[in-house]
Amino acid sequence: MSIFDNEDEYYMQQALQEARTALEEDEIPIGAVVVSNGRIIARAHNNTERLADVTAHAEMIAYTAAANALGAKYLTNCTLYVTVEPCAMCAGAAGWTQIGRIVYGAPDAKRGFEKLGHAMLHPKTQVTSGVLADECEALMKQFFQAKR
């Protein structure tokens, strides 16, 4: 396991706050923040139940909020911090945003984009995985154990 700098851990903690909000709202606890030039420009968590919208993933909401904050459709100088590995839909959307970097916590062996490869991302997008993975995974386990 590689060592993460404090900046990645700080922003992942912010994404974890969003995931905890999702958990309180009985949503799958995934949270995301988008950072540009050292400041958070978007925060989001899953809202698929509240909005009755299967596309209302934390990442998708965060991309839209970040684009609105920047007044631009491309997020080339931004970093997405998300508590769980993005699914294929969210990774595909990341490709369209041309986001500069994706940092995620826990892997998603069932639906994560990594098993499909990085081809759906923009060629210049960098990916860092495993940041605060145990904390991110614990929220997911807590949610699904309560559902069983």
Rosetta constraint file for C-alpha pairs under 8 A:
AtomPair CA 1 CA 130 HARMONIC 7.92 0.50
AtomPair CA 4 CA 8 HARMONIC 6.40 0.50
AtomPair CA 4 CA 9 HARMONIC 6.90 0.50
AtomPair CA 4 CA 131 HARMONIC 6.76 0.50
AtomPair CA 5 CA 9 HARMONIC 6.69 0.50
AtomPair CA 6 CA 10 HARMONIC 5.91 0.50
AtomPair CA 7 CA 11 HARMONIC 6.29 0.50
AtomPair CA 8 CA 12 HARMONIC 6.05 0.50
AtomPair CA 8 CA 103 HARMONIC 7.69 0.50
AtomPair CA 8 CA 131 HARMONIC 7.12 0.50
AtomPair CA 9 CA 13 HARMONIC 6.09 0.50
AtomPair CA 9 CA 131 HARMONIC 6.47 0.50
AtomPair CA 9 CA 132 HARMONIC 6.77 0.50
AtomPair CA 10 CA 14 HARMONIC 6.60 0.50
AtomPair CA 11 CA 15 HARMONIC 6.40 0.50
AtomPair CA 11 CA 33 HARMONIC 7.32 0.50
AtomPair CA 11 CA 81 HARMONIC 6.60 0.50
AtomPair CA 12 CA 16 HARMONIC 6.09 0.50
AtomPair CA 12 CA 33 HARMONIC 7.99 0.50
AtomPair CA 12 CA 81 HARMONIC 5.84 0.50
AtomPair CA 12 CA 82 HARMONIC 6.92 0.50
AtomPair CA 12 CA 83 HARMONIC 6.89 0.50
AtomPair CA 12 CA 104 HARMONIC 7.83 0.50
AtomPair CA 12 CA 105 HARMONIC 7.54 0.50
AtomPair CA 12 CA 131 HARMONIC 7.05 0.50
AtomPair CA 12 CA 132 HARMONIC 7.11 0.50
AtomPair CA 13 CA 17 HARMONIC 6.34 0.50
AtomPair CA 14 CA 18 HARMONIC 6.70 0.50
AtomPair CA 14 CA 32 HARMONIC 7.82 0.50
AtomPair CA 14 CA 33 HARMONIC 6.95 0.50
AtomPair CA 15 CA 19 HARMONIC 6.32 0.50
AtomPair CA 15 CA 30 HARMONIC 7.91 0.50
AtomPair CA 15 CA 31 HARMONIC 4.75 0.50
AtomPair CA 15 CA 32 HARMONIC 4.61 0.50
AtomPair CA 15 CA 33 HARMONIC 5.51 0.50
AtomPair CA 15 CA 43 HARMONIC 7.51 0.50
AtomPair CA 15 CA 44 HARMONIC 7.98 0.50
AtomPair CA 15 CA 81 HARMONIC 6.40 0.50
AtomPair CA 15 CA 82 HARMONIC 5.97 0.50
AtomPair CA 15 CA 83 HARMONIC 6.21 0.50
AtomPair CA 16 CA 20 HARMONIC 6.15 0.50
AtomPair CA 16 CA 30 HARMONIC 7.58 0.50
AtomPair CA 16 CA 31 HARMONIC 5.84 0.50
AtomPair CA 16 CA 32 HARMONIC 7.69 0.50
AtomPair CA 16 CA 83 HARMONIC 6.32 0.50
AtomPair CA 16 CA 136 HARMONIC 6.87 0.50
AtomPair CA 17 CA 21 HARMONIC 6.39 0.50
AtomPair CA 17 CA 31 HARMONIC 7.15 0.50
AtomPair CA 18 CA 22 HARMONIC 6.38 0.50
AtomPair CA 18 CA 29 HARMONIC 7.94 0.50
AtomPair CA 18 CA 30 HARMONIC 7.16 0.50
AtomPair CA 18 CA 31 HARMONIC 4.49 0.50
AtomPair CA 18 CA 32 HARMONIC 6.62 0.50
AtomPair CA 18 CA 43 HARMONIC 7.17 0.50
AtomPair CA 18 CA 44 HARMONIC 6.23 0.50
AtomPair CA 18 CA 45 HARMONIC 5.35 0.50
AtomPair CA 19 CA 23 HARMONIC 6.28 0.50
AtomPair CA 19 CA 28 HARMONIC 7.94 0.50
AtomPair CA 19 CA 29 HARMONIC 4.41 0.50
AtomPair CA 19 CA 30 HARMONIC 4.46 0.50
AtomPair CA 19 CA 31 HARMONIC 4.02 0.50
AtomPair CA 19 CA 32 HARMONIC 7.61 0.50
AtomPair CA 19 CA 45 HARMONIC 5.86 0.50
AtomPair CA 19 CA 46 HARMONIC 7.72 0.50
AtomPair CA 19 CA 83 HARMONIC 7.31 0.50
AtomPair CA 19 CA 139 HARMONIC 7.75 0.50
AtomPair CA 20 CA 24 HARMONIC 6.26 0.50
AtomPair CA 20 CA 29 HARMONIC 6.18 0.50
AtomPair CA 20 CA 30 HARMONIC 7.94 0.50
AtomPair CA 20 CA 31 HARMONIC 7.71 0.50
AtomPair CA 20 CA 139 HARMONIC 7.56 0.50
AtomPair CA 21 CA 25 HARMONIC 6.33 0.50
AtomPair CA 21 CA 29 HARMONIC 7.53 0.50
AtomPair CA 21 CA 45 HARMONIC 7.34 0.50
AtomPair CA 22 CA 26 HARMONIC 6.25 0.50
AtomPair CA 22 CA 27 HARMONIC 4.88 0.50
AtomPair CA 22 CA 28 HARMONIC 6.34 0.50
AtomPair CA 22 CA 29 HARMONIC 4.91 0.50
AtomPair CA 22 CA 30 HARMONIC 6.78 0.50
AtomPair CA 22 CA 31 HARMONIC 7.36 0.50
AtomPair CA 22 CA 45 HARMONIC 5.80 0.50
AtomPair CA 22 CA 46 HARMONIC 6.11 0.50
AtomPair CA 22 CA 47 HARMONIC 7.46 0.50
AtomPair CA 23 CA 27 HARMONIC 5.42 0.50
AtomPair CA 23 CA 28 HARMONIC 6.28 0.50
AtomPair CA 23 CA 29 HARMONIC 4.84 0.50
AtomPair CA 23 CA 139 HARMONIC 7.81 0.50
AtomPair CA 23 CA 143 HARMONIC 6.86 0.50
AtomPair CA 27 CA 46 HARMONIC 6.17 0.50
AtomPair CA 27 CA 47 HARMONIC 6.47 0.50
AtomPair CA 27 CA 48 HARMONIC 7.15 0.50
AtomPair CA 27 CA 49 HARMONIC 6.37 0.50
AtomPair CA 27 CA 50 HARMONIC 7.99 0.50
AtomPair CA 28 CA 46 HARMONIC 6.37 0.50
AtomPair CA 28 CA 140 HARMONIC 7.17 0.50
AtomPair CA 28 CA 143 HARMONIC 6.84 0.50
AtomPair CA 29 CA 45 HARMONIC 7.32 0.50
AtomPair CA 29 CA 46 HARMONIC 6.83 0.50
AtomPair CA 29 CA 139 HARMONIC 6.37 0.50
AtomPair CA 29 CA 140 HARMONIC 6.08 0.50
AtomPair CA 29 CA 143 HARMONIC 7.09 0.50
AtomPair CA 30 CA 45 HARMONIC 5.69 0.50
AtomPair CA 30 CA 46 HARMONIC 5.84 0.50
AtomPair CA 30 CA 57 HARMONIC 7.99 0.50
AtomPair CA 30 CA 58 HARMONIC 6.35 0.50
AtomPair CA 30 CA 82 HARMONIC 7.11 0.50
AtomPair CA 30 CA 83 HARMONIC 5.68 0.50
AtomPair CA 30 CA 84 HARMONIC 6.34 0.50
AtomPair CA 30 CA 140 HARMONIC 7.89 0.50
AtomPair CA 31 CA 43 HARMONIC 7.77 0.50
AtomPair CA 31 CA 44 HARMONIC 5.88 0.50
AtomPair CA 31 CA 45 HARMONIC 4.24 0.50
AtomPair CA 31 CA 46 HARMONIC 6.68 0.50
AtomPair CA 31 CA 58 HARMONIC 5.61 0.50
AtomPair CA 31 CA 59 HARMONIC 7.77 0.50
AtomPair CA 31 CA 82 HARMONIC 5.71 0.50
AtomPair CA 31 CA 83 HARMONIC 5.68 0.50
AtomPair CA 31 CA 84 HARMONIC 7.99 0.50
AtomPair CA 32 CA 43 HARMONIC 5.88 0.50
AtomPair CA 32 CA 44 HARMONIC 5.29 0.50
AtomPair CA 32 CA 45 HARMONIC 6.06 0.50
AtomPair CA 32 CA 58 HARMONIC 5.64 0.50
AtomPair CA 32 CA 59 HARMONIC 5.98 0.50
AtomPair CA 32 CA 62 HARMONIC 6.56 0.50
AtomPair CA 32 CA 80 HARMONIC 6.87 0.50
AtomPair CA 32 CA 81 HARMONIC 5.43 0.50
AtomPair CA 32 CA 82 HARMONIC 4.27 0.50
AtomPair CA 32 CA 83 HARMONIC 6.59 0.50
AtomPair CA 33 CA 40 HARMONIC 6.56 0.50
AtomPair CA 33 CA 41 HARMONIC 7.55 0.50
AtomPair CA 33 CA 42 HARMONIC 5.43 0.50
AtomPair CA 33 CA 43 HARMONIC 4.45 0.50
AtomPair CA 33 CA 44 HARMONIC 6.36 0.50
AtomPair CA 33 CA 62 HARMONIC 6.47 0.50
AtomPair CA 33 CA 80 HARMONIC 5.90 0.50
AtomPair CA 33 CA 81 HARMONIC 5.30 0.50
AtomPair CA 33 CA 82 HARMONIC 6.66 0.50
AtomPair CA 34 CA 40 HARMONIC 5.71 0.50
AtomPair CA 34 CA 41 HARMONIC 5.80 0.50
AtomPair CA 34 CA 42 HARMONIC 5.08 0.50
AtomPair CA 34 CA 43 HARMONIC 6.66 0.50
AtomPair CA 34 CA 62 HARMONIC 6.58 0.50
AtomPair CA 34 CA 63 HARMONIC 7.57 0.50
AtomPair CA 34 CA 66 HARMONIC 6.53 0.50
AtomPair CA 34 CA 78 HARMONIC 6.53 0.50
AtomPair CA 34 CA 79 HARMONIC 5.56 0.50
AtomPair CA 34 CA 80 HARMONIC 4.55 0.50
AtomPair CA 34 CA 81 HARMONIC 6.25 0.50
AtomPair CA 35 CA 39 HARMONIC 5.31 0.50
AtomPair CA 35 CA 40 HARMONIC 4.38 0.50
AtomPair CA 35 CA 41 HARMONIC 5.75 0.50
AtomPair CA 35 CA 42 HARMONIC 7.26 0.50
AtomPair CA 35 CA 78 HARMONIC 5.47 0.50
AtomPair CA 35 CA 79 HARMONIC 5.19 0.50
AtomPair CA 35 CA 80 HARMONIC 6.55 0.50
AtomPair CA 35 CA 81 HARMONIC 7.87 0.50
AtomPair CA 36 CA 40 HARMONIC 6.42 0.50
AtomPair CA 36 CA 41 HARMONIC 6.53 0.50
AtomPair CA 36 CA 77 HARMONIC 6.34 0.50
AtomPair CA 36 CA 78 HARMONIC 4.68 0.50
AtomPair CA 36 CA 79 HARMONIC 6.71 0.50
AtomPair CA 37 CA 77 HARMONIC 7.63 0.50
AtomPair CA 37 CA 78 HARMONIC 7.48 0.50
AtomPair CA 41 CA 65 HARMONIC 7.64 0.50
AtomPair CA 41 CA 66 HARMONIC 5.71 0.50
AtomPair CA 41 CA 69 HARMONIC 6.33 0.50
AtomPair CA 42 CA 62 HARMONIC 5.53 0.50
AtomPair CA 42 CA 63 HARMONIC 7.71 0.50
AtomPair CA 42 CA 65 HARMONIC 5.46 0.50
AtomPair CA 42 CA 66 HARMONIC 5.08 0.50
AtomPair CA 42 CA 69 HARMONIC 7.54 0.50
AtomPair CA 43 CA 62 HARMONIC 5.84 0.50
AtomPair CA 43 CA 65 HARMONIC 7.66 0.50
AtomPair CA 44 CA 58 HARMONIC 5.10 0.50
AtomPair CA 44 CA 59 HARMONIC 7.17 0.50
AtomPair CA 44 CA 61 HARMONIC 6.03 0.50
AtomPair CA 44 CA 62 HARMONIC 5.30 0.50
AtomPair CA 45 CA 57 HARMONIC 6.90 0.50
AtomPair CA 45 CA 58 HARMONIC 4.16 0.50
AtomPair CA 45 CA 59 HARMONIC 7.65 0.50
AtomPair CA 45 CA 61 HARMONIC 7.65 0.50
AtomPair CA 46 CA 56 HARMONIC 6.14 0.50
AtomPair CA 46 CA 57 HARMONIC 4.65 0.50
AtomPair CA 46 CA 58 HARMONIC 4.42 0.50
AtomPair CA 47 CA 51 HARMONIC 5.89 0.50
AtomPair CA 47 CA 52 HARMONIC 7.88 0.50
AtomPair CA 47 CA 53 HARMONIC 7.58 0.50
AtomPair CA 47 CA 56 HARMONIC 5.32 0.50
AtomPair CA 47 CA 57 HARMONIC 6.37 0.50
AtomPair CA 47 CA 58 HARMONIC 7.21 0.50
AtomPair CA 48 CA 52 HARMONIC 5.38 0.50
AtomPair CA 48 CA 53 HARMONIC 4.86 0.50
AtomPair CA 48 CA 54 HARMONIC 5.24 0.50
AtomPair CA 48 CA 55 HARMONIC 6.79 0.50
AtomPair CA 48 CA 56 HARMONIC 4.88 0.50
AtomPair CA 48 CA 57 HARMONIC 6.52 0.50
AtomPair CA 49 CA 53 HARMONIC 6.88 0.50
AtomPair CA 49 CA 54 HARMONIC 7.98 0.50
AtomPair CA 51 CA 56 HARMONIC 7.28 0.50
AtomPair CA 55 CA 60 HARMONIC 7.22 0.50
AtomPair CA 56 CA 60 HARMONIC 6.33 0.50
AtomPair CA 56 CA 61 HARMONIC 6.37 0.50
AtomPair CA 57 CA 61 HARMONIC 6.39 0.50
AtomPair CA 57 CA 90 HARMONIC 7.68 0.50
AtomPair CA 58 CA 62 HARMONIC 6.05 0.50
AtomPair CA 58 CA 82 HARMONIC 7.88 0.50
AtomPair CA 59 CA 63 HARMONIC 6.09 0.50
AtomPair CA 59 CA 80 HARMONIC 7.86 0.50
AtomPair CA 59 CA 82 HARMONIC 7.16 0.50
AtomPair CA 59 CA 86 HARMONIC 7.53 0.50
AtomPair CA 59 CA 90 HARMONIC 6.19 0.50
AtomPair CA 60 CA 64 HARMONIC 6.47 0.50
AtomPair CA 60 CA 90 HARMONIC 6.24 0.50
AtomPair CA 60 CA 93 HARMONIC 7.36 0.50
AtomPair CA 61 CA 65 HARMONIC 6.23 0.50
AtomPair CA 62 CA 66 HARMONIC 5.96 0.50
AtomPair CA 63 CA 67 HARMONIC 6.11 0.50
AtomPair CA 63 CA 94 HARMONIC 7.81 0.50
AtomPair CA 63 CA 97 HARMONIC 7.57 0.50
AtomPair CA 64 CA 68 HARMONIC 6.17 0.50
AtomPair CA 65 CA 69 HARMONIC 6.12 0.50
AtomPair CA 66 CA 70 HARMONIC 6.18 0.50
AtomPair CA 66 CA 75 HARMONIC 7.62 0.50
AtomPair CA 67 CA 71 HARMONIC 5.72 0.50
AtomPair CA 67 CA 72 HARMONIC 5.21 0.50
AtomPair CA 67 CA 73 HARMONIC 5.18 0.50
AtomPair CA 67 CA 74 HARMONIC 6.88 0.50
AtomPair CA 67 CA 75 HARMONIC 6.93 0.50
AtomPair CA 68 CA 72 HARMONIC 6.76 0.50
AtomPair CA 68 CA 73 HARMONIC 7.90 0.50
AtomPair CA 73 CA 97 HARMONIC 6.40 0.50
AtomPair CA 74 CA 96 HARMONIC 7.70 0.50
AtomPair CA 74 CA 97 HARMONIC 4.69 0.50
AtomPair CA 74 CA 98 HARMONIC 5.78 0.50
AtomPair CA 74 CA 99 HARMONIC 6.89 0.50
AtomPair CA 75 CA 97 HARMONIC 5.47 0.50
AtomPair CA 75 CA 98 HARMONIC 5.76 0.50
AtomPair CA 75 CA 99 HARMONIC 4.53 0.50
AtomPair CA 75 CA 100 HARMONIC 6.74 0.50
AtomPair CA 76 CA 97 HARMONIC 7.25 0.50
AtomPair CA 76 CA 98 HARMONIC 5.22 0.50
AtomPair CA 76 CA 99 HARMONIC 4.48 0.50
AtomPair CA 76 CA 100 HARMONIC 4.60 0.50
AtomPair CA 77 CA 99 HARMONIC 6.76 0.50
AtomPair CA 77 CA 100 HARMONIC 5.39 0.50
AtomPair CA 78 CA 99 HARMONIC 5.83 0.50
AtomPair CA 78 CA 100 HARMONIC 5.45 0.50
AtomPair CA 78 CA 101 HARMONIC 6.60 0.50
AtomPair CA 79 CA 99 HARMONIC 6.63 0.50
AtomPair CA 79 CA 100 HARMONIC 5.94 0.50
AtomPair CA 79 CA 101 HARMONIC 4.61 0.50
AtomPair CA 79 CA 102 HARMONIC 5.63 0.50
AtomPair CA 79 CA 103 HARMONIC 7.21 0.50
AtomPair CA 80 CA 99 HARMONIC 7.57 0.50
AtomPair CA 80 CA 101 HARMONIC 6.32 0.50
AtomPair CA 80 CA 102 HARMONIC 4.81 0.50
AtomPair CA 80 CA 103 HARMONIC 6.07 0.50
AtomPair CA 81 CA 102 HARMONIC 6.15 0.50
AtomPair CA 81 CA 103 HARMONIC 4.82 0.50
AtomPair CA 81 CA 104 HARMONIC 5.75 0.50
AtomPair CA 82 CA 86 HARMONIC 7.59 0.50
AtomPair CA 82 CA 102 HARMONIC 7.75 0.50
AtomPair CA 82 CA 103 HARMONIC 6.38 0.50
AtomPair CA 82 CA 104 HARMONIC 4.81 0.50
AtomPair CA 82 CA 105 HARMONIC 6.60 0.50
AtomPair CA 83 CA 104 HARMONIC 5.38 0.50
AtomPair CA 83 CA 105 HARMONIC 4.64 0.50
AtomPair CA 83 CA 106 HARMONIC 6.22 0.50
AtomPair CA 83 CA 133 HARMONIC 7.65 0.50
AtomPair CA 83 CA 136 HARMONIC 5.42 0.50
AtomPair CA 84 CA 104 HARMONIC 5.65 0.50
AtomPair CA 84 CA 105 HARMONIC 5.27 0.50
AtomPair CA 84 CA 106 HARMONIC 4.70 0.50
AtomPair CA 84 CA 107 HARMONIC 5.93 0.50
AtomPair CA 84 CA 108 HARMONIC 6.59 0.50
AtomPair CA 84 CA 136 HARMONIC 6.77 0.50
AtomPair CA 84 CA 137 HARMONIC 7.66 0.50
AtomPair CA 85 CA 104 HARMONIC 5.47 0.50
AtomPair CA 85 CA 105 HARMONIC 6.71 0.50
AtomPair CA 85 CA 106 HARMONIC 6.09 0.50
AtomPair CA 85 CA 107 HARMONIC 5.02 0.50
AtomPair CA 85 CA 108 HARMONIC 5.54 0.50
AtomPair CA 85 CA 112 HARMONIC 5.48 0.50
AtomPair CA 85 CA 113 HARMONIC 7.15 0.50
AtomPair CA 85 CA 114 HARMONIC 7.91 0.50
AtomPair CA 85 CA 129 HARMONIC 7.79 0.50
AtomPair CA 86 CA 90 HARMONIC 5.58 0.50
AtomPair CA 86 CA 91 HARMONIC 5.80 0.50
AtomPair CA 86 CA 104 HARMONIC 7.78 0.50
AtomPair CA 86 CA 108 HARMONIC 7.79 0.50
AtomPair CA 86 CA 112 HARMONIC 5.55 0.50
AtomPair CA 86 CA 113 HARMONIC 6.07 0.50
AtomPair CA 87 CA 91 HARMONIC 6.08 0.50
AtomPair CA 87 CA 108 HARMONIC 7.93 0.50
AtomPair CA 87 CA 111 HARMONIC 5.41 0.50
AtomPair CA 87 CA 112 HARMONIC 4.46 0.50
AtomPair CA 87 CA 113 HARMONIC 5.04 0.50
AtomPair CA 88 CA 92 HARMONIC 5.89 0.50
AtomPair CA 88 CA 111 HARMONIC 7.15 0.50
AtomPair CA 88 CA 112 HARMONIC 6.46 0.50
AtomPair CA 88 CA 113 HARMONIC 4.75 0.50
AtomPair CA 88 CA 116 HARMONIC 7.85 0.50
AtomPair CA 88 CA 120 HARMONIC 8.00 0.50
AtomPair CA 89 CA 93 HARMONIC 6.26 0.50
AtomPair CA 90 CA 94 HARMONIC 6.10 0.50
AtomPair CA 91 CA 95 HARMONIC 6.33 0.50
AtomPair CA 91 CA 113 HARMONIC 6.42 0.50
AtomPair CA 91 CA 120 HARMONIC 6.46 0.50
AtomPair CA 91 CA 121 HARMONIC 6.22 0.50
AtomPair CA 92 CA 96 HARMONIC 6.66 0.50
AtomPair CA 92 CA 120 HARMONIC 5.23 0.50
AtomPair CA 92 CA 121 HARMONIC 6.26 0.50
AtomPair CA 93 CA 97 HARMONIC 6.35 0.50
AtomPair CA 94 CA 98 HARMONIC 6.15 0.50
AtomPair CA 94 CA 99 HARMONIC 5.94 0.50
AtomPair CA 94 CA 121 HARMONIC 6.18 0.50
AtomPair CA 94 CA 122 HARMONIC 7.50 0.50
AtomPair CA 95 CA 99 HARMONIC 6.90 0.50
AtomPair CA 95 CA 120 HARMONIC 5.88 0.50
AtomPair CA 95 CA 121 HARMONIC 4.02 0.50
AtomPair CA 95 CA 122 HARMONIC 4.56 0.50
AtomPair CA 96 CA 121 HARMONIC 7.74 0.50
AtomPair CA 96 CA 122 HARMONIC 7.25 0.50
AtomPair CA 98 CA 121 HARMONIC 7.48 0.50
AtomPair CA 98 CA 122 HARMONIC 5.33 0.50
AtomPair CA 98 CA 124 HARMONIC 7.87 0.50
AtomPair CA 98 CA 125 HARMONIC 7.03 0.50
AtomPair CA 99 CA 122 HARMONIC 7.35 0.50
AtomPair CA 99 CA 125 HARMONIC 6.17 0.50
AtomPair CA 100 CA 124 HARMONIC 6.65 0.50
AtomPair CA 100 CA 125 HARMONIC 4.71 0.50
AtomPair CA 100 CA 126 HARMONIC 6.38 0.50
AtomPair CA 101 CA 125 HARMONIC 5.07 0.50
AtomPair CA 101 CA 126 HARMONIC 4.59 0.50
AtomPair CA 101 CA 127 HARMONIC 5.80 0.50
AtomPair CA 101 CA 128 HARMONIC 7.85 0.50
AtomPair CA 102 CA 125 HARMONIC 7.18 0.50
AtomPair CA 102 CA 126 HARMONIC 6.27 0.50
AtomPair CA 102 CA 127 HARMONIC 4.89 0.50
AtomPair CA 102 CA 128 HARMONIC 6.35 0.50
AtomPair CA 103 CA 127 HARMONIC 5.84 0.50
AtomPair CA 103 CA 128 HARMONIC 4.69 0.50
AtomPair CA 103 CA 129 HARMONIC 5.74 0.50
AtomPair CA 103 CA 131 HARMONIC 7.23 0.50
AtomPair CA 104 CA 128 HARMONIC 6.48 0.50
AtomPair CA 104 CA 129 HARMONIC 4.95 0.50
AtomPair CA 104 CA 130 HARMONIC 6.23 0.50
AtomPair CA 104 CA 131 HARMONIC 6.20 0.50
AtomPair CA 104 CA 133 HARMONIC 7.92 0.50
AtomPair CA 105 CA 129 HARMONIC 5.85 0.50
AtomPair CA 105 CA 130 HARMONIC 4.55 0.50
AtomPair CA 105 CA 131 HARMONIC 4.60 0.50
AtomPair CA 105 CA 132 HARMONIC 5.51 0.50
AtomPair CA 105 CA 133 HARMONIC 4.25 0.50
AtomPair CA 105 CA 134 HARMONIC 7.82 0.50
AtomPair CA 105 CA 136 HARMONIC 5.84 0.50
AtomPair CA 105 CA 137 HARMONIC 7.72 0.50
AtomPair CA 106 CA 129 HARMONIC 7.47 0.50
AtomPair CA 106 CA 130 HARMONIC 5.82 0.50
AtomPair CA 106 CA 131 HARMONIC 7.61 0.50
AtomPair CA 106 CA 132 HARMONIC 7.62 0.50
AtomPair CA 106 CA 133 HARMONIC 4.39 0.50
AtomPair CA 106 CA 134 HARMONIC 6.98 0.50
AtomPair CA 106 CA 136 HARMONIC 5.62 0.50
AtomPair CA 106 CA 137 HARMONIC 5.39 0.50
AtomPair CA 107 CA 112 HARMONIC 6.89 0.50
AtomPair CA 107 CA 129 HARMONIC 7.62 0.50
AtomPair CA 107 CA 130 HARMONIC 7.28 0.50
AtomPair CA 107 CA 133 HARMONIC 7.68 0.50
AtomPair CA 108 CA 112 HARMONIC 4.64 0.50
AtomPair CA 109 CA 115 HARMONIC 7.75 0.50
AtomPair CA 113 CA 117 HARMONIC 6.49 0.50
AtomPair CA 113 CA 118 HARMONIC 7.53 0.50
AtomPair CA 114 CA 118 HARMONIC 6.58 0.50
AtomPair CA 119 CA 123 HARMONIC 7.47 0.50
AtomPair CA 121 CA 125 HARMONIC 6.45 0.50
AtomPair CA 132 CA 136 HARMONIC 6.36 0.50
AtomPair CA 133 CA 137 HARMONIC 5.92 0.50
AtomPair CA 134 CA 138 HARMONIC 6.02 0.50
AtomPair CA 135 CA 139 HARMONIC 6.65 0.50
AtomPair CA 136 CA 140 HARMONIC 6.82 0.50
AtomPair CA 137 CA 141 HARMONIC 6.24 0.50
AtomPair CA 138 CA 142 HARMONIC 6.05 0.50
AtomPair CA 139 CA 143 HARMONIC 6.22 0.50
AtomPair CA 140 CA 144 HARMONIC 6.28 0.50
AtomPair CA 141 CA 145 HARMONIC 5.87 0.50
AtomPair CA 142 CA 146 HARMONIC 6.25 0.50
AtomPair CA 143 CA 147 HARMONIC 6.54 0.50
AtomPair CA 144 CA 148 HARMONIC 6.45 0.50
